[in-house]
Amino acid sequence: MTQKLFTKNFVLLILGQLTSLFGNLILKLALSMYVLEVTGSASIFAGILSIATIPTIVRVVY
């Protein structure tokens, strides 16, 4: 095993995953903010944001 772990392809894969995770977080926030703007209800905003976070919690736990 004399191969390097951090080859160009591996680094590109990790950067792609980080970009995807960041984009998903921004999408959750943007959709929640849109709901807040349309409805004007902070409780609906919090509910949508909470529901959008559930899959992330479930994925981490299992």
All heavy atoms as TSV, in Angstrom:
chain	resi	resn	atom	element	x	y	z
A	1	MET	N	N	0.828	-1.183	0.000
A	1	MET	CA	C	0.000	0.000	0.000
A	1	MET	C	C	0.874	1.247	0.000
A	1	MET	O	O	1.044	1.897	1.014
A	1	MET	CB	C	-0.907	0.043	1.214
A	1	MET	CG	C	-1.956	-1.019	1.335
A	1	MET	SD	S	-3.436	-0.900	0.331
A	1	MET	CE	C	-4.029	0.720	0.406
A	2	THR	N	N	1.414	1.564	-1.101
A	2	THR	CA	C	2.221	2.776	-1.198
A	2	THR	C	C	1.473	3.888	-1.927
A	2	THR	O	O	2.059	4.917	-2.225
A	2	THR	CB	C	3.534	2.471	-1.942
A	2	THR	OG1	O	3.230	1.975	-3.233
A	2	THR	CG2	C	4.374	1.469	-1.166
A	3	GLN	N	N	0.187	3.672	-2.205
A	3	GLN	CA	C	-0.574	4.709	-2.886
A	3	GLN	C	C	-0.979	5.806	-1.907
A	3	GLN	O	O	-1.234	5.547	-0.734
A	3	GLN	CB	C	-1.838	4.118	-3.507
A	3	GLN	CG	C	-1.572	3.198	-4.673
A	3	GLN	CD	C	-2.877	2.657	-5.230
A	3	GLN	OE1	O	-3.841	2.492	-4.493
A	3	GLN	NE2	N	-2.894	2.393	-6.514
A	4	LYS	N	N	-1.038	7.024	-2.429
A	4	LYS	CA	C	-1.478	8.147	-1.616
A	4	LYS	C	C	-3.003	8.138	-1.512
A	4	LYS	O	O	-3.698	7.776	-2.449
A	4	LYS	CB	C	-1.036	9.456	-2.248
A	4	LYS	CG	C	0.458	9.665	-2.199
A	4	LYS	CD	C	0.945	10.909	-2.915
A	4	LYS	CE	C	-0.019	12.033	-3.010
A	4	LYS	NZ	N	0.485	13.224	-3.678
A	5	LEU	N	N	-3.522	8.513	-0.360
A	5	LEU	CA	C	-4.965	8.577	-0.169
A	5	LEU	C	C	-5.557	9.807	-0.857
A	5	LEU	O	O	-6.590	9.731	-1.499
A	5	LEU	CB	C	-5.300	8.604	1.319
A	5	LEU	CG	C	-6.783	8.768	1.674
A	5	LEU	CD1	C	-7.587	7.596	1.133
A	5	LEU	CD2	C	-6.959	8.889	3.159
A	6	PHE	N	N	-4.894	10.921	-0.730
A	6	PHE	CA	C	-5.444	12.173	-1.246
A	6	PHE	C	C	-4.996	12.429	-2.674
A	6	PHE	O	O	-4.252	13.357	-2.965
A	6	PHE	CB	C	-5.067	13.341	-0.330
A	6	PHE	CG	C	-5.725	13.255	1.012
A	6	PHE	CD1	C	-5.022	12.823	2.119
A	6	PHE	CD2	C	-7.058	13.578	1.159
A	6	PHE	CE1	C	-5.636	12.730	3.354
A	6	PHE	CE2	C	-7.679	13.489	2.398
A	6	PHE	CZ	C	-6.968	13.066	3.494
A	7	THR	N	N	-5.495	11.606	-3.568
A	7	THR	CA	C	-5.232	11.810	-4.984
A	7	THR	C	C	-6.167	12.901	-5.502
A	7	THR	O	O	-7.104	13.320	-4.818
A	7	THR	CB	C	-5.456	10.511	-5.779
A	7	THR	OG1	O	-6.836	10.140	-5.649
A	7	THR	CG2	C	-4.552	9.402	-5.279
A	8	LYS	N	N	-5.943	13.342	-6.719
A	8	LYS	CA	C	-6.745	14.406	-7.314
A	8	LYS	C	C	-8.220	14.000	-7.375
A	8	LYS	O	O	-9.104	14.783	-7.021
A	8	LYS	CB	C	-6.226	14.721	-8.712
A	8	LYS	CG	C	-7.018	15.786	-9.421
A	8	LYS	CD	C	-6.489	16.016	-10.827
A	8	LYS	CE	C	-7.367	17.001	-11.557
A	8	LYS	NZ	N	-6.941	17.205	-12.934
A	9	ASN	N	N	-8.502	12.770	-7.797
A	9	ASN	CA	C	-9.887	12.325	-7.911
A	9	ASN	C	C	-10.578	12.262	-6.556
A	9	ASN	O	O	-11.753	12.602	-6.429
A	9	ASN	CB	C	-9.959	10.960	-8.590
A	9	ASN	CG	C	-9.644	11.049	-10.064
A	9	ASN	OD1	O	-9.797	12.099	-10.676
A	9	ASN	ND2	N	-9.201	9.951	-10.630
A	10	PHE	N	N	-9.876	11.820	-5.530
A	10	PHE	CA	C	-10.454	11.745	-4.190
A	10	PHE	C	C	-10.777	13.136	-3.667
A	10	PHE	O	O	-11.849	13.358	-3.093
A	10	PHE	CB	C	-9.497	11.017	-3.240
A	10	PHE	CG	C	-10.044	10.847	-1.859
A	10	PHE	CD1	C	-11.048	9.939	-1.602
A	10	PHE	CD2	C	-9.547	11.614	-0.807
A	10	PHE	CE1	C	-11.555	9.786	-0.320
A	10	PHE	CE2	C	-10.044	11.462	0.472
A	10	PHE	CZ	C	-11.057	10.550	0.715
A	11	VAL	N	N	-9.872	14.065	-3.856
A	11	VAL	CA	C	-10.104	15.448	-3.397
A	11	VAL	C	C	-11.290	16.050	-4.141
A	11	VAL	O	O	-12.136	16.720	-3.539
A	11	VAL	CB	C	-8.826	16.296	-3.583
A	11	VAL	CG1	C	-9.110	17.764	-3.334
A	11	VAL	CG2	C	-7.731	15.808	-2.649
A	12	LEU	N	N	-11.393	15.791	-5.451
A	12	LEU	CA	C	-12.535	16.308	-6.217
A	12	LEU	C	C	-13.843	15.694	-5.726
A	12	LEU	O	O	-14.875	16.380	-5.664
A	12	LEU	CB	C	-12.338	16.025	-7.706
A	12	LEU	CG	C	-11.266	16.859	-8.395
A	12	LEU	CD1	C	-11.085	16.396	-9.831
A	12	LEU	CD2	C	-11.613	18.336	-8.345
A	13	LEU	N	N	-13.826	14.429	-5.373
A	13	LEU	CA	C	-15.021	13.771	-4.839
A	13	LEU	C	C	-15.453	14.413	-3.528
A	13	LEU	O	O	-16.636	14.722	-3.329
A	13	LEU	CB	C	-14.760	12.275	-4.633
A	13	LEU	CG	C	-15.875	11.498	-3.966
A	13	LEU	CD1	C	-17.067	11.364	-4.911
A	13	LEU	CD2	C	-15.383	10.137	-3.535
A	14	ILE	N	N	-14.511	14.631	-2.632
A	14	ILE	CA	C	-14.826	15.243	-1.338
A	14	ILE	C	C	-15.338	16.675	-1.521
A	14	ILE	O	O	-16.317	17.087	-0.891
A	14	ILE	CB	C	-13.591	15.226	-0.406
A	14	ILE	CG1	C	-13.189	13.790	-0.096
A	14	ILE	CG2	C	-13.849	15.991	0.880
A	14	ILE	CD1	C	-14.262	12.962	0.568
A	15	LEU	N	N	-14.711	17.430	-2.396
A	15	LEU	CA	C	-15.177	18.797	-2.661
A	15	LEU	C	C	-16.573	18.802	-3.262
A	15	LEU	O	O	-17.403	19.655	-2.936
A	15	LEU	CB	C	-14.197	19.523	-3.581
A	15	LEU	CG	C	-12.852	19.896	-2.951
A	15	LEU	CD1	C	-11.938	20.516	-4.001
A	15	LEU	CD2	C	-13.048	20.836	-1.787
A	16	GLY	N	N	-16.862	17.853	-4.122
A	16	GLY	CA	C	-18.201	17.736	-4.700
A	16	GLY	C	C	-19.242	17.411	-3.646
A	16	GLY	O	O	-20.354	17.965	-3.645
A	17	GLN	N	N	-18.906	16.514	-2.724
A	17	GLN	CA	C	-19.827	16.166	-1.638
A	17	GLN	C	C	-20.083	17.372	-0.724
A	17	GLN	O	O	-21.212	17.615	-0.317
A	17	GLN	CB	C	-19.258	15.001	-0.819
A	17	GLN	CG	C	-19.299	13.680	-1.528
A	17	GLN	CD	C	-20.725	13.198	-1.734
A	17	GLN	OE1	O	-21.570	13.325	-0.866
A	17	GLN	NE2	N	-20.987	12.659	-2.891
A	18	LEU	N	N	-19.032	18.114	-0.402
A	18	LEU	CA	C	-19.194	19.298	0.444
A	18	LEU	C	C	-20.059	20.353	-0.235
A	18	LEU	O	O	-20.913	20.980	0.401
A	18	LEU	CB	C	-17.830	19.882	0.808
A	18	LEU	CG	C	-17.000	19.053	1.786
A	18	LEU	CD1	C	-15.604	19.657	1.941
A	18	LEU	CD2	C	-17.690	18.952	3.126
A	19	THR	N	N	-19.846	20.543	-1.524
A	19	THR	CA	C	-20.656	21.494	-2.284
A	19	THR	C	C	-22.116	21.066	-2.292
A	19	THR	O	O	-23.024	21.887	-2.130
A	19	THR	CB	C	-20.129	21.613	-3.720
A	19	THR	OG1	O	-18.759	21.999	-3.681
A	19	THR	CG2	C	-20.914	22.621	-4.521
A	20	SER	N	N	-22.360	19.773	-2.466
A	20	SER	CA	C	-23.720	19.258	-2.478
A	20	SER	C	C	-24.397	19.450	-1.121
A	20	SER	O	O	-25.560	19.867	-1.054
A	20	SER	CB	C	-23.700	17.779	-2.856
A	20	SER	OG	O	-24.991	17.234	-2.801
A	21	LEU	N	N	-23.701	19.152	-0.042
A	21	LEU	CA	C	-24.271	19.339	1.297
A	21	LEU	C	C	-24.594	20.807	1.565
A	21	LEU	O	O	-25.649	21.137	2.118
A	21	LEU	CB	C	-23.304	18.818	2.355
A	21	LEU	CG	C	-23.193	17.306	2.463
A	21	LEU	CD1	C	-22.061	16.932	3.422
A	21	LEU	CD2	C	-24.495	16.711	2.928
A	22	PHE	N	N	-23.694	21.691	1.166
A	22	PHE	CA	C	-23.924	23.120	1.351
A	22	PHE	C	C	-25.148	23.569	0.559
A	22	PHE	O	O	-25.993	24.319	1.048
A	22	PHE	CB	C	-22.682	23.916	0.929
A	22	PHE	CG	C	-22.835	25.395	1.085
A	22	PHE	CD1	C	-22.868	25.971	2.345
A	22	PHE	CD2	C	-22.956	26.218	-0.019
A	22	PHE	CE1	C	-23.023	27.338	2.499
A	22	PHE	CE2	C	-23.097	27.583	0.124
A	22	PHE	CZ	C	-23.131	28.148	1.382
A	23	GLY	N	N	-25.255	23.087	-0.676
A	23	GLY	CA	C	-26.406	23.428	-1.506
A	23	GLY	C	C	-27.712	22.935	-0.909
A	23	GLY	O	O	-28.730	23.638	-0.950
A	24	ASN	N	N	-27.705	21.735	-0.341
A	24	ASN	CA	C	-28.913	21.200	0.293
A	24	ASN	C	C	-29.332	22.047	1.489
A	24	ASN	O	O	-30.520	22.307	1.685
A	24	ASN	CB	C	-28.692	19.757	0.727
A	24	ASN	CG	C	-28.667	18.808	-0.442
A	24	ASN	OD1	O	-29.172	19.112	-1.509
A	24	ASN	ND2	N	-28.067	17.659	-0.231
A	25	LEU	N	N	-28.355	22.475	2.280
A	25	LEU	CA	C	-28.675	23.324	3.436
A	25	LEU	C	C	-29.251	24.668	2.998
A	25	LEU	O	O	-30.216	25.159	3.586
A	25	LEU	CB	C	-27.431	23.532	4.295
A	25	LEU	CG	C	-26.939	22.305	5.046
A	25	LEU	CD1	C	-25.594	22.592	5.713
A	25	LEU	CD2	C	-27.951	21.854	6.063
A	26	ILE	N	N	-28.670	25.242	1.970
A	26	ILE	CA	C	-29.164	26.522	1.464
A	26	ILE	C	C	-30.573	26.371	0.906
A	26	ILE	O	O	-31.437	27.235	1.096
A	26	ILE	CB	C	-28.199	27.097	0.399
A	26	ILE	CG1	C	-26.862	27.446	1.042
A	26	ILE	CG2	C	-28.794	28.301	-0.312
A	26	ILE	CD1	C	-26.939	28.499	2.118
A	27	LEU	N	N	-30.838	25.249	0.218
A	27	LEU	CA	C	-32.167	25.001	-0.328
A	27	LEU	C	C	-33.207	24.899	0.782
A	27	LEU	O	O	-34.290	25.484	0.677
A	27	LEU	CB	C	-32.165	23.722	-1.165
A	27	LEU	CG	C	-33.516	23.314	-1.751
A	27	LEU	CD1	C	-33.999	24.354	-2.744
A	27	LEU	CD2	C	-33.426	21.955	-2.401
A	28	LYS	N	N	-32.891	24.177	1.851
A	28	LYS	CA	C	-33.824	24.074	2.983
A	28	LYS	C	C	-34.145	25.455	3.547
A	28	LYS	O	O	-35.300	25.783	3.809
A	28	LYS	CB	C	-33.235	23.206	4.090
A	28	LYS	CG	C	-33.221	21.753	3.804
A	28	LYS	CD	C	-32.619	21.030	5.002
A	28	LYS	CE	C	-32.122	19.678	4.628
A	28	LYS	NZ	N	-31.478	18.982	5.738
A	29	LEU	N	N	-33.110	26.250	3.744
A	29	LEU	CA	C	-33.314	27.584	4.294
A	29	LEU	C	C	-34.110	28.469	3.334
A	29	LEU	O	O	-35.032	29.176	3.753
A	29	LEU	CB	C	-31.968	28.239	4.612
A	29	LEU	CG	C	-32.053	29.645	5.192
A	29	LEU	CD1	C	-32.751	29.624	6.542
A	29	LEU	CD2	C	-30.674	30.249	5.317
A	30	ALA	N	N	-33.784	28.406	2.052
A	30	ALA	CA	C	-34.470	29.250	1.071
A	30	ALA	C	C	-35.949	28.880	0.953
A	30	ALA	O	O	-36.810	29.773	0.871
A	30	ALA	CB	C	-33.791	29.123	-0.291
A	31	LEU	N	N	-36.260	27.598	0.955
A	31	LEU	CA	C	-37.664	27.194	0.888
A	31	LEU	C	C	-38.425	27.628	2.129
A	31	LEU	O	O	-39.570	28.085	2.042
A	31	LEU	CB	C	-37.770	25.681	0.699
A	31	LEU	CG	C	-37.366	25.159	-0.675
A	31	LEU	CD1	C	-37.395	23.639	-0.683
A	31	LEU	CD2	C	-38.262	25.716	-1.755
A	32	SER	N	N	-37.796	27.515	3.275
A	32	SER	CA	C	-38.442	27.964	4.511
A	32	SER	C	C	-38.660	29.472	4.500
A	32	SER	O	O	-39.719	29.957	4.922
A	32	SER	CB	C	-37.601	27.563	5.720
A	32	SER	OG	O	-37.493	26.174	5.796
A	33	MET	N	N	-37.673	30.205	4.026
A	33	MET	CA	C	-37.810	31.658	3.944
A	33	MET	C	C	-38.912	32.052	2.962
A	33	MET	O	O	-39.643	33.023	3.194
A	33	MET	CB	C	-36.480	32.310	3.531
A	33	MET	CG	C	-35.381	32.168	4.563
A	33	MET	SD	S	-35.762	32.963	6.117
A	33	MET	CE	C	-35.674	34.667	5.663
A	34	TYR	N	N	-39.056	31.304	1.878
A	34	TYR	CA	C	-40.134	31.561	0.917
A	34	TYR	C	C	-41.494	31.361	1.572
A	34	TYR	O	O	-42.403	32.170	1.405
A	34	TYR	CB	C	-39.988	30.650	-0.298
A	34	TYR	CG	C	-41.120	30.785	-1.279
A	34	TYR	CD1	C	-41.234	31.907	-2.088
A	34	TYR	CD2	C	-42.087	29.796	-1.387
A	34	TYR	CE1	C	-42.277	32.045	-2.974
A	34	TYR	CE2	C	-43.132	29.915	-2.268
A	34	TYR	CZ	C	-43.232	31.038	-3.062
A	34	TYR	OH	O	-44.274	31.164	-3.936
A	35	VAL	N	N	-41.622	30.284	2.339
A	35	VAL	CA	C	-42.877	30.028	3.047
A	35	VAL	C	C	-43.155	31.153	4.032
A	35	VAL	O	O	-44.302	31.606	4.162
A	35	VAL	CB	C	-42.833	28.653	3.761
A	35	VAL	CG1	C	-43.991	28.494	4.724
A	35	VAL	CG2	C	-42.830	27.532	2.741
A	36	LEU	N	N	-42.140	31.628	4.718
A	36	LEU	CA	C	-42.307	32.746	5.649
A	36	LEU	C	C	-42.778	33.999	4.920
A	36	LEU	O	O	-43.679	34.699	5.382
A	36	LEU	CB	C	-41.005	33.030	6.392
A	36	LEU	CG	C	-41.018	34.203	7.365
A	36	LEU	CD1	C	-42.031	33.965	8.482
A	36	LEU	CD2	C	-39.632	34.441	7.927
A	37	GLU	N	N	-42.193	34.259	3.764
A	37	GLU	CA	C	-42.574	35.453	3.006
A	37	GLU	C	C	-44.008	35.360	2.492
A	37	GLU	O	O	-44.750	36.336	2.538
A	37	GLU	CB	C	-41.622	35.637	1.821
A	37	GLU	CG	C	-41.892	36.886	1.020
A	37	GLU	CD	C	-40.892	37.059	-0.101
A	37	GLU	OE1	O	-39.724	36.664	0.073
A	37	GLU	OE2	O	-41.291	37.587	-1.156
A	38	VAL	N	N	-44.402	34.177	2.021
A	38	VAL	CA	C	-45.741	34.009	1.455
A	38	VAL	C	C	-46.806	34.001	2.546
A	38	VAL	O	O	-47.839	34.654	2.406
A	38	VAL	CB	C	-45.813	32.708	0.617
A	38	VAL	CG1	C	-47.236	32.362	0.243
A	38	VAL	CG2	C	-44.958	32.840	-0.628
A	39	THR	N	N	-46.572	33.270	3.632
A	39	THR	CA	C	-47.601	33.133	4.661
A	39	THR	C	C	-47.501	34.186	5.756
A	39	THR	O	O	-48.507	34.527	6.370
A	39	THR	CB	C	-47.527	31.745	5.326
A	39	THR	OG1	O	-46.281	31.619	6.016
A	39	THR	CG2	C	-47.681	30.639	4.313
A	40	GLY	N	N	-46.293	34.658	6.041
A	40	GLY	CA	C	-46.101	35.617	7.128
A	40	GLY	C	C	-46.189	34.985	8.500
A	40	GLY	O	O	-46.230	35.686	9.505
A	41	SER	N	N	-46.204	33.657	8.547
A	41	SER	CA	C	-46.354	32.951	9.818
A	41	SER	C	C	-45.020	32.349	10.247
A	41	SER	O	O	-44.464	31.494	9.563
A	41	SER	CB	C	-47.394	31.841	9.666
A	41	SER	OG	O	-47.421	31.027	10.814
A	42	ALA	N	N	-44.546	32.775	11.403
A	42	ALA	CA	C	-43.284	32.245	11.919
A	42	ALA	C	C	-43.426	30.793	12.348
A	42	ALA	O	O	-42.477	30.007	12.255
A	42	ALA	CB	C	-42.801	33.093	13.086
A	43	SER	N	N	-44.598	30.403	12.804
A	43	SER	CA	C	-44.784	29.017	13.240
A	43	SER	C	C	-44.761	28.059	12.049
A	43	SER	O	O	-44.212	26.957	12.153
A	43	SER	CB	C	-46.080	28.864	14.036
A	43	SER	OG	O	-47.194	29.216	13.249
A	44	ILE	N	N	-45.344	28.450	10.934
A	44	ILE	CA	C	-45.273	27.615	9.730
A	44	ILE	C	C	-43.835	27.553	9.232
A	44	ILE	O	O	-43.357	26.496	8.830
A	44	ILE	CB	C	-46.229	28.139	8.636
A	44	ILE	CG1	C	-47.669	27.996	9.089
A	44	ILE	CG2	C	-46.017	27.384	7.335
A	44	ILE	CD1	C	-48.682	28.601	8.145
A	45	PHE	N	N	-43.128	28.681	9.275
A	45	PHE	CA	C	-41.713	28.718	8.895
A	45	PHE	C	C	-40.910	27.734	9.731
A	45	PHE	O	O	-40.150	26.924	9.203
A	45	PHE	CB	C	-41.172	30.138	9.078
A	45	PHE	CG	C	-39.670	30.242	9.088
A	45	PHE	CD1	C	-38.958	30.142	7.912
A	45	PHE	CD2	C	-38.981	30.433	10.273
A	45	PHE	CE1	C	-37.573	30.238	7.914
A	45	PHE	CE2	C	-37.609	30.531	10.286
A	45	PHE	CZ	C	-36.905	30.432	9.101
A	46	ALA	N	N	-41.098	27.762	11.046
A	46	ALA	CA	C	-40.358	26.861	11.937
A	46	ALA	C	C	-40.750	25.407	11.688
A	46	ALA	O	O	-39.904	24.510	11.729
A	46	ALA	CB	C	-40.626	27.235	13.386
A	47	GLY	N	N	-42.021	25.172	11.412
A	47	GLY	CA	C	-42.473	23.811	11.135
A	47	GLY	C	C	-41.856	23.247	9.869
A	47	GLY	O	O	-41.387	22.098	9.854
A	48	ILE	N	N	-41.828	24.036	8.810
A	48	ILE	CA	C	-41.233	23.590	7.546
A	48	ILE	C	C	-39.744	23.340	7.732
A	48	ILE	O	O	-39.205	22.328	7.264
A	48	ILE	CB	C	-41.471	24.628	6.426
A	48	ILE	CG1	C	-42.964	24.744	6.114
A	48	ILE	CG2	C	-40.685	24.284	5.181
A	48	ILE	CD1	C	-43.575	23.499	5.512
A	49	LEU	N	N	-39.062	24.234	8.421
A	49	LEU	CA	C	-37.629	24.065	8.652
A	49	LEU	C	C	-37.358	22.820	9.497
A	49	LEU	O	O	-36.415	22.067	9.226
A	49	LEU	CB	C	-37.057	25.312	9.326
A	49	LEU	CG	C	-35.547	25.462	9.342
A	49	LEU	CD1	C	-34.992	25.440	7.924
A	49	LEU	CD2	C	-35.163	26.761	10.019
A	50	SER	N	N	-38.198	22.574	10.487
A	50	SER	CA	C	-38.033	21.381	11.325
A	50	SER	C	C	-38.284	20.104	10.537
A	50	SER	O	O	-37.534	19.129	10.652
A	50	SER	CB	C	-38.999	21.431	12.507
A	50	SER	OG	O	-38.736	22.547	13.303
A	51	ILE	N	N	-39.335	20.088	9.747
A	51	ILE	CA	C	-39.652	18.909	8.940
A	51	ILE	C	C	-38.547	18.642	7.929
A	51	ILE	O	O	-38.193	17.490	7.672
A	51	ILE	CB	C	-41.017	19.090	8.250
A	51	ILE	CG1	C	-42.127	19.025	9.293
A	51	ILE	CG2	C	-41.239	18.037	7.173
A	51	ILE	CD1	C	-43.489	19.427	8.780
A	52	ALA	N	N	-37.965	19.678	7.368
A	52	ALA	CA	C	-36.891	19.508	6.386
A	52	ALA	C	C	-35.622	18.963	7.036
A	52	ALA	O	O	-34.778	18.372	6.357
A	52	ALA	CB	C	-36.594	20.840	5.701
A	53	THR	N	N	-35.471	19.139	8.342
A	53	THR	CA	C	-34.286	18.669	9.050
A	53	THR	C	C	-34.400	17.202	9.477
A	53	THR	O	O	-33.390	16.548	9.713
A	53	THR	CB	C	-34.040	19.562	10.281
A	53	THR	OG1	O	-33.985	20.922	9.843
A	53	THR	CG2	C	-32.737	19.234	10.968
A	54	ILE	N	N	-35.604	16.672	9.548
A	54	ILE	CA	C	-35.815	15.295	10.013
A	54	ILE	C	C	-35.022	14.262	9.206
A	54	ILE	O	O	-34.377	13.397	9.808
A	54	ILE	CB	C	-37.318	14.962	10.055
A	54	ILE	CG1	C	-37.977	15.740	11.179
A	54	ILE	CG2	C	-37.554	13.463	10.241
A	54	ILE	CD1	C	-39.487	15.636	11.213
A	55	PRO	N	N	-35.016	14.300	7.872
A	55	PRO	CA	C	-34.236	13.292	7.139
A	55	PRO	C	C	-32.742	13.322	7.467
A	55	PRO	O	O	-32.093	12.276	7.521
A	55	PRO	CB	C	-34.471	13.640	5.671
A	55	PRO	CG	C	-35.754	14.362	5.657
A	55	PRO	CD	C	-35.813	15.113	6.955
A	56	THR	N	N	-32.206	14.490	7.732
A	56	THR	CA	C	-30.797	14.598	8.092
A	56	THR	C	C	-30.540	13.925	9.437
A	56	THR	O	O	-29.565	13.203	9.604
A	56	THR	CB	C	-30.372	16.076	8.159
A	56	THR	OG1	O	-30.660	16.688	6.911
A	56	THR	CG2	C	-28.898	16.202	8.475
A	57	ILE	N	N	-31.420	14.140	10.383
A	57	ILE	CA	C	-31.275	13.530	11.708
A	57	ILE	C	C	-31.396	12.010	11.598
A	57	ILE	O	O	-30.603	11.276	12.191
A	57	ILE	CB	C	-32.309	14.107	12.686
A	57	ILE	CG1	C	-32.029	15.579	12.935
A	57	ILE	CG2	C	-32.312	13.323	13.997
A	57	ILE	CD1	C	-33.125	16.301	13.680
A	58	VAL	N	N	-32.367	11.545	10.848
A	58	VAL	CA	C	-32.577	10.103	10.690
A	58	VAL	C	C	-31.364	9.460	10.022
A	58	VAL	O	O	-30.903	8.383	10.406
A	58	VAL	CB	C	-33.867	9.823	9.895
A	58	VAL	CG1	C	-33.961	8.358	9.507
A	58	VAL	CG2	C	-35.074	10.243	10.699
A	59	ARG	N	N	-30.799	10.130	9.012
A	59	ARG	CA	C	-29.638	9.590	8.305
A	59	ARG	C	C	-28.439	9.495	9.224
A	59	ARG	O	O	-27.661	8.535	9.153
A	59	ARG	CB	C	-29.305	10.479	7.101
A	59	ARG	CG	C	-28.177	9.921	6.269
A	59	ARG	CD	C	-27.900	10.763	5.060
A	59	ARG	NE	N	-27.594	12.123	5.516
A	59	ARG	CZ	C	-27.571	13.168	4.711
A	59	ARG	NH1	N	-27.852	13.041	3.453
A	59	ARG	NH2	N	-27.283	14.361	5.186
A	60	VAL	N	N	-28.247	10.445	10.122
A	60	VAL	CA	C	-27.111	10.434	11.041
A	60	VAL	C	C	-27.284	9.332	12.083
A	60	VAL	O	O	-26.335	8.635	12.414
A	60	VAL	CB	C	-26.929	11.809	11.717
A	60	VAL	CG1	C	-25.947	11.727	12.864
A	60	VAL	CG2	C	-26.494	12.837	10.695
A	61	VAL	N	N	-28.489	9.150	12.585
A	61	VAL	CA	C	-28.741	8.176	13.630
A	61	VAL	C	C	-28.617	6.755	13.090
A	61	VAL	O	O	-28.082	5.877	13.742
A	61	VAL	CB	C	-30.139	8.395	14.263
A	61	VAL	CG1	C	-30.490	7.256	15.204
A	61	VAL	CG2	C	-30.172	9.723	14.986
A	62	TYR	N	N	-29.122	6.505	11.897
A	62	TYR	CA	C	-29.074	5.151	11.353
A	62	TYR	C	C	-27.989	5.060	10.366
A	62	TYR	O	O	-27.771	4.921	9.387
A	62	TYR	CB	C	-30.428	4.773	10.751
A	62	TYR	CG	C	-31.493	4.697	11.820
A	62	TYR	CD1	C	-32.447	5.674	11.945
A	62	TYR	CD2	C	-31.513	3.650	12.720
A	62	TYR	CE1	C	-33.435	5.604	12.919
A	62	TYR	CE2	C	-32.494	3.561	13.690
A	62	TYR	CZ	C	-33.438	4.537	13.783
A	62	TYR	OH	O	-34.390	4.462	14.760
